[in-house]
């Protein structure tokens, strides 16, 4: 993956740095995550940003760590 330098407001960088520490990401990873969530939110305006973020996180989970879907009605999905 190639990298580029961009100028970002210092306040946003500090906010991203704090969020990155809380979410165990690098600063670059946090800003990339926010950009992906923002892009997906613009592409899907009917979905809440929190739902989009959770979906992006879930998509990165290893398959062996996931739980199979079990219907509450007891019927096969």
mmJSON file of the N, C-alpha and C atoms, coordinates in Angstrom:
{"data_MODEL":{"atom_site":{
"group_PDB":["ATOM","ATOM","ATOM","ATOM","ATOM","ATOM","ATOM","ATOM","ATOM","ATOM","ATOM","ATOM","ATOM","ATOM","ATOM","ATOM","ATOM","ATOM","ATOM","ATOM","ATOM","ATOM","ATOM","ATOM","ATOM","ATOM","ATOM","ATOM","ATOM","ATOM","ATOM","ATOM","ATOM","ATOM","ATOM","ATOM","ATOM","ATOM","ATOM","ATOM","ATOM","ATOM","ATOM","ATOM","ATOM","ATOM","ATOM","ATOM","ATOM","ATOM","ATOM","ATOM","ATOM","ATOM","ATOM","ATOM","ATOM","ATOM","ATOM","ATOM","ATOM","ATOM","ATOM","ATOM","ATOM","ATOM","ATOM","ATOM","ATOM","ATOM","ATOM","ATOM","ATOM","ATOM","ATOM","ATOM","ATOM","ATOM","ATOM","ATOM","ATOM","ATOM","ATOM","ATOM","ATOM","ATOM","ATOM","ATOM","ATOM","ATOM","ATOM","ATOM","ATOM","ATOM","ATOM","ATOM","ATOM","ATOM","ATOM","ATOM","ATOM","ATOM","ATOM","ATOM","ATOM","ATOM","ATOM","ATOM","ATOM","ATOM","ATOM","ATOM","ATOM","ATOM","ATOM","ATOM","ATOM","ATOM","ATOM","ATOM","ATOM","ATOM","ATOM","ATOM","ATOM","ATOM","ATOM","ATOM","ATOM","ATOM","ATOM","ATOM","ATOM","ATOM","ATOM","ATOM","ATOM","ATOM","ATOM","ATOM","ATOM","ATOM","ATOM","ATOM","ATOM","ATOM","ATOM","ATOM","ATOM","ATOM","ATOM","ATOM","ATOM","ATOM","ATOM","ATOM","ATOM","ATOM","ATOM","ATOM","ATOM","ATOM","ATOM","ATOM","ATOM","ATOM","ATOM","ATOM","ATOM","ATOM","ATOM","ATOM","ATOM","ATOM","ATOM","ATOM","ATOM","ATOM","ATOM","ATOM","ATOM","ATOM","ATOM","ATOM","ATOM","ATOM","ATOM","ATOM","ATOM","ATOM","ATOM","ATOM","ATOM","ATOM","ATOM","ATOM","ATOM","ATOM","ATOM","ATOM","ATOM","ATOM","ATOM","ATOM","ATOM","ATOM","ATOM","ATOM","ATOM","ATOM","ATOM","ATOM","ATOM","ATOM","ATOM","ATOM","ATOM","ATOM","ATOM","ATOM","ATOM","ATOM","ATOM","ATOM","ATOM","ATOM","ATOM","ATOM","ATOM","ATOM","ATOM"],
"id":[1,2,3,4,5,6,7,8,9,10,11,12,13,14,15,16,17,18,19,20,21,22,23,24,25,26,27,28,29,30,31,32,33,34,35,36,37,38,39,40,41,42,43,44,45,46,47,48,49,50,51,52,53,54,55,56,57,58,59,60,61,62,63,64,65,66,67,68,69,70,71,72,73,74,75,76,77,78,79,80,81,82,83,84,85,86,87,88,89,90,91,92,93,94,95,96,97,98,99,100,101,102,103,104,105,106,107,108,109,110,111,112,113,114,115,116,117,118,119,120,121,122,123,124,125,126,127,128,129,130,131,132,133,134,135,136,137,138,139,140,141,142,143,144,145,146,147,148,149,150,151,152,153,154,155,156,157,158,159,160,161,162,163,164,165,166,167,168,169,170,171,172,173,174,175,176,177,178,179,180,181,182,183,184,185,186,187,188,189,190,191,192,193,194,195,196,197,198,199,200,201,202,203,204,205,206,207,208,209,210,211,212,213,214,215,216,217,218,219,220,221,222,223,224,225,226,227,228,229,230,231],
"type_symbol":["N","C","C","N","C","C","N","C","C","N","C","C","N","C","C","N","C","C","N","C","C","N","C","C","N","C","C","N","C","C","N","C","C","N","C","C","N","C","C","N","C","C","N","C","C","N","C","C","N","C","C","N","C","C","N","C","C","N","C","C","N","C","C","N","C","C","N","C","C","N","C","C","N","C","C","N","C","C","N","C","C","N","C","C","N","C","C","N","C","C","N","C","C","N","C","C","N","C","C","N","C","C","N","C","C","N","C","C","N","C","C","N","C","C","N","C","C","N","C","C","N","C","C","N","C","C","N","C","C","N","C","C","N","C","C","N","C","C","N","C","C","N","C","C","N","C","C","N","C","C","N","C","C","N","C","C","N","C","C","N","C","C","N","C","C","N","C","C","N","C","C","N","C","C","N","C","C","N","C","C","N","C","C","N","C","C","N","C","C","N","C","C","N","C","C","N","C","C","N","C","C","N","C","C","N","C","C","N","C","C","N","C","C","N","C","C","N","C","C","N","C","C","N","C","C","N","C","C","N","C","C"],
"label_atom_id":["N","CA","C","N","CA","C","N","CA","C","N","CA","C","N","CA","C","N","CA","C","N","CA","C","N","CA","C","N","CA","C","N","CA","C","N","CA","C","N","CA","C","N","CA","C","N","CA","C","N","CA","C","N","CA","C","N","CA","C","N","CA","C","N","CA","C","N","CA","C","N","CA","C","N","CA","C","N","CA","C","N","CA","C","N","CA","C","N","CA","C","N","CA","C","N","CA","C","N","CA","C","N","CA","C","N","CA","C","N","CA","C","N","CA","C","N","CA","C","N","CA","C","N","CA","C","N","CA","C","N","CA","C","N","CA","C","N","CA","C","N","CA","C","N","CA","C","N","CA","C","N","CA","C","N","CA","C","N","CA","C","N","CA","C","N","CA","C","N","CA","C","N","CA","C","N","CA","C","N","CA","C","N","CA","C","N","CA","C","N","CA","C","N","CA","C","N","CA","C","N","CA","C","N","CA","C","N","CA","C","N","CA","C","N","CA","C","N","CA","C","N","CA","C","N","CA","C","N","CA","C","N","CA","C","N","CA","C","N","CA","C","N","CA","C","N","CA","C","N","CA","C","N","CA","C","N","CA","C","N","CA","C","N","CA","C","N","CA","C"],
"label_alt_id":[null,null,null,null,null,null,null,null,null,null,null,null,null,null,null,null,null,null,null,null,null,null,null,null,null,null,null,null,null,null,null,null,null,null,null,null,null,null,null,null,null,null,null,null,null,null,null,null,null,null,null,null,null,null,null,null,null,null,null,null,null,null,null,null,null,null,null,null,null,null,null,null,null,null,null,null,null,null,null,null,null,null,null,null,null,null,null,null,null,null,null,null,null,null,null,null,null,null,null,null,null,null,null,null,null,null,null,null,null,null,null,null,null,null,null,null,null,null,null,null,null,null,null,null,null,null,null,null,null,null,null,null,null,null,null,null,null,null,null,null,null,null,null,null,null,null,null,null,null,null,null,null,null,null,null,null,null,null,null,null,null,null,null,null,null,null,null,null,null,null,null,null,null,null,null,null,null,null,null,null,null,null,null,null,null,null,null,null,null,null,null,null,null,null,null,null,null,null,null,null,null,null,null,null,null,null,null,null,null,null,null,null,null,null,null,null,null,null,null,null,null,null,null,null,null,null,null,null,null,null,null],
"label_comp_id":["UNK","UNK","UNK","UNK","UNK","UNK","UNK","UNK","UNK","UNK","UNK","UNK","UNK","UNK","UNK","UNK","UNK","UNK","UNK","UNK","UNK","UNK","UNK","UNK","UNK","UNK","UNK","UNK","UNK","UNK","UNK","UNK","UNK","UNK","UNK","UNK","UNK","UNK","UNK","UNK","UNK","UNK","UNK","UNK","UNK","UNK","UNK","UNK","UNK","UNK","UNK","UNK","UNK","UNK","UNK","UNK","UNK","UNK","UNK","UNK","UNK","UNK","UNK","UNK","UNK","UNK","UNK","UNK","UNK","UNK","UNK","UNK","UNK","UNK","UNK","UNK","UNK","UNK","UNK","UNK","UNK","UNK","UNK","UNK","UNK","UNK","UNK","UNK","UNK","UNK","UNK","UNK","UNK","UNK","UNK","UNK","UNK","UNK","UNK","UNK","UNK","UNK","UNK","UNK","UNK","UNK","UNK","UNK","UNK","UNK","UNK","UNK","UNK","UNK","UNK","UNK","UNK","UNK","UNK","UNK","UNK","UNK","UNK","UNK","UNK","UNK","UNK","UNK","UNK","UNK","UNK","UNK","UNK","UNK","UNK","UNK","UNK","UNK","UNK","UNK","UNK","UNK","UNK","UNK","UNK","UNK","UNK","UNK","UNK","UNK","UNK","UNK","UNK","UNK","UNK","UNK","UNK","UNK","UNK","UNK","UNK","UNK","UNK","UNK","UNK","UNK","UNK","UNK","UNK","UNK","UNK","UNK","UNK","UNK","UNK","UNK","UNK","UNK","UNK","UNK","UNK","UNK","UNK","UNK","UNK","UNK","UNK","UNK","UNK","UNK","UNK","UNK","UNK","UNK","UNK","UNK","UNK","UNK","UNK","UNK","UNK","UNK","UNK","UNK","UNK","UNK","UNK","UNK","UNK","UNK","UNK","UNK","UNK","UNK","UNK","UNK","UNK","UNK","UNK","UNK","UNK","UNK","UNK","UNK","UNK","UNK","UNK","UNK","UNK","UNK","UNK"],
"label_asym_id":["A","A","A","A","A","A","A","A","A","A","A","A","A","A","A","A","A","A","A","A","A","A","A","A","A","A","A","A","A","A","A","A","A","A","A","A","A","A","A","A","A","A","A","A","A","A","A","A","A","A","A","A","A","A","A","A","A","A","A","A","A","A","A","A","A","A","A","A","A","A","A","A","A","A","A","A","A","A","A","A","A","A","A","A","A","A","A","A","A","A","A","A","A","A","A","A","A","A","A","A","A","A","A","A","A","A","A","A","A","A","A","A","A","A","A","A","A","A","A","A","A","A","A","A","A","A","A","A","A","A","A","A","A","A","A","A","A","A","A","A","A","A","A","A","A","A","A","A","A","A","A","A","A","A","A","A","A","A","A","A","A","A","A","A","A","A","A","A","A","A","A","A","A","A","A","A","A","A","A","A","A","A","A","A","A","A","A","A","A","A","A","A","A","A","A","A","A","A","A","A","A","A","A","A","A","A","A","A","A","A","A","A","A","A","A","A","A","A","A","A","A","A","A","A","A","A","A","A","A","A","A"],
"label_entity_id":["1","1","1","1","1","1","1","1","1","1","1","1","1","1","1","1","1","1","1","1","1","1","1","1","1","1","1","1","1","1","1","1","1","1","1","1","1","1","1","1","1","1","1","1","1","1","1","1","1","1","1","1","1","1","1","1","1","1","1","1","1","1","1","1","1","1","1","1","1","1","1","1","1","1","1","1","1","1","1","1","1","1","1","1","1","1","1","1","1","1","1","1","1","1","1","1","1","1","1","1","1","1","1","1","1","1","1","1","1","1","1","1","1","1","1","1","1","1","1","1","1","1","1","1","1","1","1","1","1","1","1","1","1","1","1","1","1","1","1","1","1","1","1","1","1","1","1","1","1","1","1","1","1","1","1","1","1","1","1","1","1","1","1","1","1","1","1","1","1","1","1","1","1","1","1","1","1","1","1","1","1","1","1","1","1","1","1","1","1","1","1","1","1","1","1","1","1","1","1","1","1","1","1","1","1","1","1","1","1","1","1","1","1","1","1","1","1","1","1","1","1","1","1","1","1","1","1","1","1","1","1"],
"label_seq_id":[1,1,1,2,2,2,3,3,3,4,4,4,5,5,5,6,6,6,7,7,7,8,8,8,9,9,9,10,10,10,11,11,11,12,12,12,13,13,13,14,14,14,15,15,15,16,16,16,17,17,17,18,18,18,19,19,19,20,20,20,21,21,21,22,22,22,23,23,23,24,24,24,25,25,25,26,26,26,27,27,27,28,28,28,29,29,29,30,30,30,31,31,31,32,32,32,33,33,33,34,34,34,35,35,35,36,36,36,37,37,37,38,38,38,39,39,39,40,40,40,41,41,41,42,42,42,43,43,43,44,44,44,45,45,45,46,46,46,47,47,47,48,48,48,49,49,49,50,50,50,51,51,51,52,52,52,53,53,53,54,54,54,55,55,55,56,56,56,57,57,57,58,58,58,59,59,59,60,60,60,61,61,61,62,62,62,63,63,63,64,64,64,65,65,65,66,66,66,67,67,67,68,68,68,69,69,69,70,70,70,71,71,71,72,72,72,73,73,73,74,74,74,75,75,75,76,76,76,77,77,77],
"pdbx_PDB_ins_code":[null,null,null,null,null,null,null,null,null,null,null,null,null,null,null,null,null,null,null,null,null,null,null,null,null,null,null,null,null,null,null,null,null,null,null,null,null,null,null,null,null,null,null,null,null,null,null,null,null,null,null,null,null,null,null,null,null,null,null,null,null,null,null,null,null,null,null,null,null,null,null,null,null,null,null,null,null,null,null,null,null,null,null,null,null,null,null,null,null,null,null,null,null,null,null,null,null,null,null,null,null,null,null,null,null,null,null,null,null,null,null,null,null,null,null,null,null,null,null,null,null,null,null,null,null,null,null,null,null,null,null,null,null,null,null,null,null,null,null,null,null,null,null,null,null,null,null,null,null,null,null,null,null,null,null,null,null,null,null,null,null,null,null,null,null,null,null,null,null,null,null,null,null,null,null,null,null,null,null,null,null,null,null,null,null,null,null,null,null,null,null,null,null,null,null,null,null,null,null,null,null,null,null,null,null,null,null,null,null,null,null,null,null,null,null,null,null,null,null,null,null,null,null,null,null,null,null,null,null,null,null],
"Cartn_x":[0.846,0.0,0.888,0.589,1.358,0.804,1.62,1.193,1.358,0.582,0.68,0.601,1.166,1.09,-0.069,-0.846,-1.941,-1.902,-2.441,-2.528,-3.893,-3.889,-5.13,-5.066,-6.178,-6.267,-5.76,-4.965,-4.356,-5.399,-6.534,-7.59,-8.124,-8.329,-8.802,-7.762,-6.504,-5.437,-5.4,-5.527,-5.519,-6.725,-7.88,-9.078,-8.887,-8.315,-8.054,-7.032,-6.043,-5.02,-5.66,-6.545,-7.236,-8.123,-8.876,-9.752,-8.932,-7.803,-6.945,-6.444,-6.046,-5.586,-6.707,-7.899,-9.036,-9.469,-9.283,-9.739,-8.591,-7.393,-6.222,-5.864,-5.862,-5.445,-4.283,-3.59,-2.602,-3.353,-2.666,-3.275,-3.702,-2.815,-3.141,-4.332,-4.338,-5.448,-6.77,-6.746,-7.976,-8.523,-7.649,-8.094,-8.609,-7.944,-8.422,-9.789,-9.966,-11.247,-12.355,-12.093,-13.088,-13.423,-12.423,-12.665,-13.541,-13.29,-14.105,-15.542,-15.705,-17.056,-17.764,-17.08,-17.67,-18.07,-17.215,-17.54,-18.741,-18.757,-19.887,-21.167,-21.065,-22.243,-22.803,-21.932,-22.395,-23.05,-22.508,-23.072,-24.371,-24.593,-25.772,-26.402,-27.004,-27.502,-28.633,-29.246,-30.329,-29.82,-28.526,-27.96,-27.268,-27.427,-26.714,-25.204,-24.417,-22.961,-22.448,-23.079,-22.63,-22.82,-23.915,-24.148,-23.086,-22.761,-21.731,-20.392,-20.038,-18.763,-18.701,-19.784,-19.805,-19.7,-20.323,-20.234,-18.808,-18.145,-16.766,-15.848,-16.067,-15.27,-15.53,-16.801,-17.159,-16.576,-16.502,-15.961,-14.476,-13.789,-12.361,-12.081,-13.115,-12.913,-12.552,-11.645,-11.323,-12.558,-12.738,-13.912,-14.064,-12.954,-13.042,-13.541,-13.514,-13.992,-15.471,-16.094,-17.485,-18.429,-19.628,-20.651,-21.686,-22.153,-23.162,-24.49,-25.254,-26.564,-27.534,-28.251,-29.268,-30.562,-31.574,-32.849,-33.536,-34.13,-34.845,-36.119,-36.656,-37.904,-37.651,-36.381,-36.064,-36.1,-36.466,-36.502,-35.126,-34.826,-33.556,-33.525,-32.4,-32.246,-31.934],
"Cartn_y":[-1.168,0.0,1.225,2.158,3.395,4.378,5.327,6.343,7.72,8.648,10.049,10.91,12.064,13.009,13.967,14.218,15.177,16.075,17.266,18.178,18.019,17.783,17.618,18.552,19.184,20.097,19.418,20.138,19.592,19.106,19.795,19.379,18.006,17.789,16.487,15.404,15.713,14.742,14.368,15.341,15.057,14.213,14.51,13.71,12.282,12.154,10.824,10.068,10.749,10.106,9.528,10.298,9.824,8.622,8.72,7.613,6.38,6.584,5.467,4.694,5.414,4.75,3.959,4.523,3.853,2.624,2.659,1.563,0.674,0.868,0.037,0.042,1.244,1.441,2.43,2.454,3.504,4.774,5.886,7.15,7.046,6.531,6.359,5.416,4.323,3.375,3.989,4.861,5.51,6.451,7.238,8.17,7.399,6.312,5.476,4.871,4.431,3.848,4.889,6.091,7.158,7.477,7.472,7.751,6.669,5.408,4.303,4.391,4.702,4.851,6.009,7.121,8.286,8.003,7.314,6.985,6.056,5.029,4.098,4.809,5.766,6.507,7.371,7.964,8.753,7.858,6.647,5.698,5.078,5.09,4.46,5.406,6.494,7.515,7.037,5.904,5.387,4.58,4.29,3.505,4.414,4.115,4.899,4.662,5.691,5.574,4.519,4.393,3.389,1.976,1.741,0.432,0.146,1.157,0.997,0.681,1.405,1.16,-0.251,-0.701,-2.051,-3.108,-2.865,-3.808,-3.888,-2.739,-2.738,-3.479,-3.293,-4.002,-5.497,-5.886,-7.304,-7.973,-7.24,-7.816,-8.138,-7.504,-7.746,-8.863,-9.335,-10.397,-11.698,-12.474,-13.778,-14.687,-15.464,-16.342,-17.274,-17.765,-18.718,-18.083,-16.743,-16.038,-15.658,-15.915,-15.525,-16.603,-16.179,-17.112,-17.281,-18.516,-18.717,-18.076,-17.646,-17.066,-18.165,-17.9,-18.828,-18.046,-18.486,-17.803,-17.972,-16.919,-17.0,-17.809,-17.896,-18.65,-20.154,-20.547,-21.961,-22.517,-21.684,-22.122,-21.958,-22.781,-22.691,-21.434,-20.761,-19.531,-19.887],
"Cartn_z":[0.0,0.0,0.0,-0.865,-0.904,0.126,0.482,1.444,0.821,1.325,0.911,2.159,2.074,3.184,2.935,3.975,3.887,5.115,4.966,6.103,6.738,8.036,8.782,9.985,10.284,11.414,12.686,13.469,14.68,15.688,15.768,16.689,16.304,15.006,14.539,14.805,14.586,14.841,16.326,17.204,18.646,19.045,18.468,18.739,18.236,17.051,16.486,17.327,17.835,18.665,19.938,20.555,21.758,21.438,20.351,19.947,19.581,18.929,18.533,19.745,20.774,21.992,22.635,22.668,23.294,22.503,21.188,20.341,19.867,20.444,20.153,18.671,18.089,16.707,16.682,15.571,15.363,14.975,15.035,14.61,13.146,12.318,10.903,10.731,11.483,11.401,11.817,12.823,13.288,12.225,11.629,10.597,9.378,9.018,7.905,8.232,9.472,9.882,9.787,10.299,10.217,8.757,7.897,6.475,5.85,6.2,5.666,6.164,7.447,8.001,7.313,7.144,6.492,5.056,4.343,2.947,2.879,3.729,3.746,4.175,5.103,5.554,4.418,3.63,2.493,1.435,1.264,0.297,0.786,2.101,2.712,3.723,3.279,4.21,5.116,4.791,5.629,6.817,6.868,7.967,8.979,10.28,11.294,11.204,11.45,11.382,12.356,13.528,14.501,13.955,13.215,12.604,11.55,10.753,9.726,10.364,11.418,12.103,12.659,13.29,13.85,12.757,11.619,10.497,9.959,9.816,9.338,10.301,11.594,12.598,12.514,12.412,12.348,11.111,10.015,8.787,8.91,9.832,10.032,11.046,11.75,12.737,12.039,12.625,12.051,12.061,11.017,10.896,12.095,12.611,13.724,15.014,15.091,16.278,16.192,15.054,14.879,15.389,15.719,16.179,15.074,14.854,13.819,14.234,13.24,13.499,13.942,15.03,15.512,15.618,14.891,14.897,16.251,16.758,18.04,17.907,16.706,16.51,16.442,16.369,16.3,14.888,13.91,12.528,11.912,10.938,10.239,9.388,9.386,8.562,7.138],
"occupancy":[1.0,1.0,1.0,1.0,1.0,1.0,1.0,1.0,1.0,1.0,1.0,1.0,1.0,1.0,1.0,1.0,1.0,1.0,1.0,1.0,1.0,1.0,1.0,1.0,1.0,1.0,1.0,1.0,1.0,1.0,1.0,1.0,1.0,1.0,1.0,1.0,1.0,1.0,1.0,1.0,1.0,1.0,1.0,1.0,1.0,1.0,1.0,1.0,1.0,1.0,1.0,1.0,1.0,1.0,1.0,1.0,1.0,1.0,1.0,1.0,1.0,1.0,1.0,1.0,1.0,1.0,1.0,1.0,1.0,1.0,1.0,1.0,1.0,1.0,1.0,1.0,1.0,1.0,1.0,1.0,1.0,1.0,1.0,1.0,1.0,1.0,1.0,1.0,1.0,1.0,1.0,1.0,1.0,1.0,1.0,1.0,1.0,1.0,1.0,1.0,1.0,1.0,1.0,1.0,1.0,1.0,1.0,1.0,1.0,1.0,1.0,1.0,1.0,1.0,1.0,1.0,1.0,1.0,1.0,1.0,1.0,1.0,1.0,1.0,1.0,1.0,1.0,1.0,1.0,1.0,1.0,1.0,1.0,1.0,1.0,1.0,1.0,1.0,1.0,1.0,1.0,1.0,1.0,1.0,1.0,1.0,1.0,1.0,1.0,1.0,1.0,1.0,1.0,1.0,1.0,1.0,1.0,1.0,1.0,1.0,1.0,1.0,1.0,1.0,1.0,1.0,1.0,1.0,1.0,1.0,1.0,1.0,1.0,1.0,1.0,1.0,1.0,1.0,1.0,1.0,1.0,1.0,1.0,1.0,1.0,1.0,1.0,1.0,1.0,1.0,1.0,1.0,1.0,1.0,1.0,1.0,1.0,1.0,1.0,1.0,1.0,1.0,1.0,1.0,1.0,1.0,1.0,1.0,1.0,1.0,1.0,1.0,1.0,1.0,1.0,1.0,1.0,1.0,1.0,1.0,1.0,1.0,1.0,1.0,1.0,1.0,1.0,1.0,1.0,1.0,1.0],
"B_iso_or_equiv":[0.0,0.0,0.0,0.0,0.0,0.0,0.0,0.0,0.0,0.0,0.0,0.0,0.0,0.0,0.0,0.0,0.0,0.0,0.0,0.0,0.0,0.0,0.0,0.0,0.0,0.0,0.0,0.0,0.0,0.0,0.0,0.0,0.0,0.0,0.0,0.0,0.0,0.0,0.0,0.0,0.0,0.0,0.0,0.0,0.0,0.0,0.0,0.0,0.0,0.0,0.0,0.0,0.0,0.0,0.0,0.0,0.0,0.0,0.0,0.0,0.0,0.0,0.0,0.0,0.0,0.0,0.0,0.0,0.0,0.0,0.0,0.0,0.0,0.0,0.0,0.0,0.0,0.0,0.0,0.0,0.0,0.0,0.0,0.0,0.0,0.0,0.0,0.0,0.0,0.0,0.0,0.0,0.0,0.0,0.0,0.0,0.0,0.0,0.0,0.0,0.0,0.0,0.0,0.0,0.0,0.0,0.0,0.0,0.0,0.0,0.0,0.0,0.0,0.0,0.0,0.0,0.0,0.0,0.0,0.0,0.0,0.0,0.0,0.0,0.0,0.0,0.0,0.0,0.0,0.0,0.0,0.0,0.0,0.0,0.0,0.0,0.0,0.0,0.0,0.0,0.0,0.0,0.0,0.0,0.0,0.0,0.0,0.0,0.0,0.0,0.0,0.0,0.0,0.0,0.0,0.0,0.0,0.0,0.0,0.0,0.0,0.0,0.0,0.0,0.0,0.0,0.0,0.0,0.0,0.0,0.0,0.0,0.0,0.0,0.0,0.0,0.0,0.0,0.0,0.0,0.0,0.0,0.0,0.0,0.0,0.0,0.0,0.0,0.0,0.0,0.0,0.0,0.0,0.0,0.0,0.0,0.0,0.0,0.0,0.0,0.0,0.0,0.0,0.0,0.0,0.0,0.0,0.0,0.0,0.0,0.0,0.0,0.0,0.0,0.0,0.0,0.0,0.0,0.0,0.0,0.0,0.0,0.0,0.0,0.0,0.0,0.0,0.0,0.0,0.0,0.0],
"pdbx_formal_charge":[null,null,null,null,null,null,null,null,null,null,null,null,null,null,null,null,null,null,null,null,null,null,null,null,null,null,null,null,null,null,null,null,null,null,null,null,null,null,null,null,null,null,null,null,null,null,null,null,null,null,null,null,null,null,null,null,null,null,null,null,null,null,null,null,null,null,null,null,null,null,null,null,null,null,null,null,null,null,null,null,null,null,null,null,null,null,null,null,null,null,null,null,null,null,null,null,null,null,null,null,null,null,null,null,null,null,null,null,null,null,null,null,null,null,null,null,null,null,null,null,null,null,null,null,null,null,null,null,null,null,null,null,null,null,null,null,null,null,null,null,null,null,null,null,null,null,null,null,null,null,null,null,null,null,null,null,null,null,null,null,null,null,null,null,null,null,null,null,null,null,null,null,null,null,null,null,null,null,null,null,null,null,null,null,null,null,null,null,null,null,null,null,null,null,null,null,null,null,null,null,null,null,null,null,null,null,null,null,null,null,null,null,null,null,null,null,null,null,null,null,null,null,null,null,null,null,null,null,null,null,null],
"auth_seq_id":[1,1,1,2,2,2,3,3,3,4,4,4,5,5,5,6,6,6,7,7,7,8,8,8,9,9,9,10,10,10,11,11,11,12,12,12,13,13,13,14,14,14,15,15,15,16,16,16,17,17,17,18,18,18,19,19,19,20,20,20,21,21,21,22,22,22,23,23,23,24,24,24,25,25,25,26,26,26,27,27,27,28,28,28,29,29,29,30,30,30,31,31,31,32,32,32,33,33,33,34,34,34,35,35,35,36,36,36,37,37,37,38,38,38,39,39,39,40,40,40,41,41,41,42,42,42,43,43,43,44,44,44,45,45,45,46,46,46,47,47,47,48,48,48,49,49,49,50,50,50,51,51,51,52,52,52,53,53,53,54,54,54,55,55,55,56,56,56,57,57,57,58,58,58,59,59,59,60,60,60,61,61,61,62,62,62,63,63,63,64,64,64,65,65,65,66,66,66,67,67,67,68,68,68,69,69,69,70,70,70,71,71,71,72,72,72,73,73,73,74,74,74,75,75,75,76,76,76,77,77,77],
"auth_comp_id":["UNK","UNK","UNK","UNK","UNK","UNK","UNK","UNK","UNK","UNK","UNK","UNK","UNK","UNK","UNK","UNK","UNK","UNK","UNK","UNK","UNK","UNK","UNK","UNK","UNK","UNK","UNK","UNK","UNK","UNK","UNK","UNK","UNK","UNK","UNK","UNK","UNK","UNK","UNK","UNK","UNK","UNK","UNK","UNK","UNK","UNK","UNK","UNK","UNK","UNK","UNK","UNK","UNK","UNK","UNK","UNK","UNK","UNK","UNK","UNK","UNK","UNK","UNK","UNK","UNK","UNK","UNK","UNK","UNK","UNK","UNK","UNK","UNK","UNK","UNK","UNK","UNK","UNK","UNK","UNK","UNK","UNK","UNK","UNK","UNK","UNK","UNK","UNK","UNK","UNK","UNK","UNK","UNK","UNK","UNK","UNK","UNK","UNK","UNK","UNK","UNK","UNK","UNK","UNK","UNK","UNK","UNK","UNK","UNK","UNK","UNK","UNK","UNK","UNK","UNK","UNK","UNK","UNK","UNK","UNK","UNK","UNK","UNK","UNK","UNK","UNK","UNK","UNK","UNK","UNK","UNK","UNK","UNK","UNK","UNK","UNK","UNK","UNK","UNK","UNK","UNK","UNK","UNK","UNK","UNK","UNK","UNK","UNK","UNK","UNK","UNK","UNK","UNK","UNK","UNK","UNK","UNK","UNK","UNK","UNK","UNK","UNK","UNK","UNK","UNK","UNK","UNK","UNK","UNK","UNK","UNK","UNK","UNK","UNK","UNK","UNK","UNK","UNK","UNK","UNK","UNK","UNK","UNK","UNK","UNK","UNK","UNK","UNK","UNK","UNK","UNK","UNK","UNK","UNK","UNK","UNK","UNK","UNK","UNK","UNK","UNK","UNK","UNK","UNK","UNK","UNK","UNK","UNK","UNK","UNK","UNK","UNK","UNK","UNK","UNK","UNK","UNK","UNK","UNK","UNK","UNK","UNK","UNK","UNK","UNK","UNK","UNK","UNK","UNK","UNK","UNK"],
"auth_asym_id":["A","A","A","A","A","A","A","A","A","A","A","A","A","A","A","A","A","A","A","A","A","A","A","A","A","A","A","A","A","A","A","A","A","A","A","A","A","A","A","A","A","A","A","A","A","A","A","A","A","A","A","A","A","A","A","A","A","A","A","A","A","A","A","A","A","A","A","A","A","A","A","A","A","A","A","A","A","A","A","A","A","A","A","A","A","A","A","A","A","A","A","A","A","A","A","A","A","A","A","A","A","A","A","A","A","A","A","A","A","A","A","A","A","A","A","A","A","A","A","A","A","A","A","A","A","A","A","A","A","A","A","A","A","A","A","A","A","A","A","A","A","A","A","A","A","A","A","A","A","A","A","A","A","A","A","A","A","A","A","A","A","A","A","A","A","A","A","A","A","A","A","A","A","A","A","A","A","A","A","A","A","A","A","A","A","A","A","A","A","A","A","A","A","A","A","A","A","A","A","A","A","A","A","A","A","A","A","A","A","A","A","A","A","A","A","A","A","A","A","A","A","A","A","A","A","A","A","A","A","A","A"],
"auth_atom_id":["N","CA","C","N","CA","C","N","CA","C","N","CA","C","N","CA","C","N","CA","C","N","CA","C","N","CA","C","N","CA","C","N","CA","C","N","CA","C","N","CA","C","N","CA","C","N","CA","C","N","CA","C","N","CA","C","N","CA","C","N","CA","C","N","CA","C","N","CA","C","N","CA","C","N","CA","C","N","CA","C","N","CA","C","N","CA","C","N","CA","C","N","CA","C","N","CA","C","N","CA","C","N","CA","C","N","CA","C","N","CA","C","N","CA","C","N","CA","C","N","CA","C","N","CA","C","N","CA","C","N","CA","C","N","CA","C","N","CA","C","N","CA","C","N","CA","C","N","CA","C","N","CA","C","N","CA","C","N","CA","C","N","CA","C","N","CA","C","N","CA","C","N","CA","C","N","CA","C","N","CA","C","N","CA","C","N","CA","C","N","CA","C","N","CA","C","N","CA","C","N","CA","C","N","CA","C","N","CA","C","N","CA","C","N","CA","C","N","CA","C","N","CA","C","N","CA","C","N","CA","C","N","CA","C","N","CA","C","N","CA","C","N","CA","C","N","CA","C","N","CA","C","N","CA","C","N","CA","C","N","CA","C","N","CA","C","N","CA","C"],
"pdbx_PDB_model_num":[1,1,1,1,1,1,1,1,1,1,1,1,1,1,1,1,1,1,1,1,1,1,1,1,1,1,1,1,1,1,1,1,1,1,1,1,1,1,1,1,1,1,1,1,1,1,1,1,1,1,1,1,1,1,1,1,1,1,1,1,1,1,1,1,1,1,1,1,1,1,1,1,1,1,1,1,1,1,1,1,1,1,1,1,1,1,1,1,1,1,1,1,1,1,1,1,1,1,1,1,1,1,1,1,1,1,1,1,1,1,1,1,1,1,1,1,1,1,1,1,1,1,1,1,1,1,1,1,1,1,1,1,1,1,1,1,1,1,1,1,1,1,1,1,1,1,1,1,1,1,1,1,1,1,1,1,1,1,1,1,1,1,1,1,1,1,1,1,1,1,1,1,1,1,1,1,1,1,1,1,1,1,1,1,1,1,1,1,1,1,1,1,1,1,1,1,1,1,1,1,1,1,1,1,1,1,1,1,1,1,1,1,1,1,1,1,1,1,1,1,1,1,1,1,1,1,1,1,1,1,1]
}}}
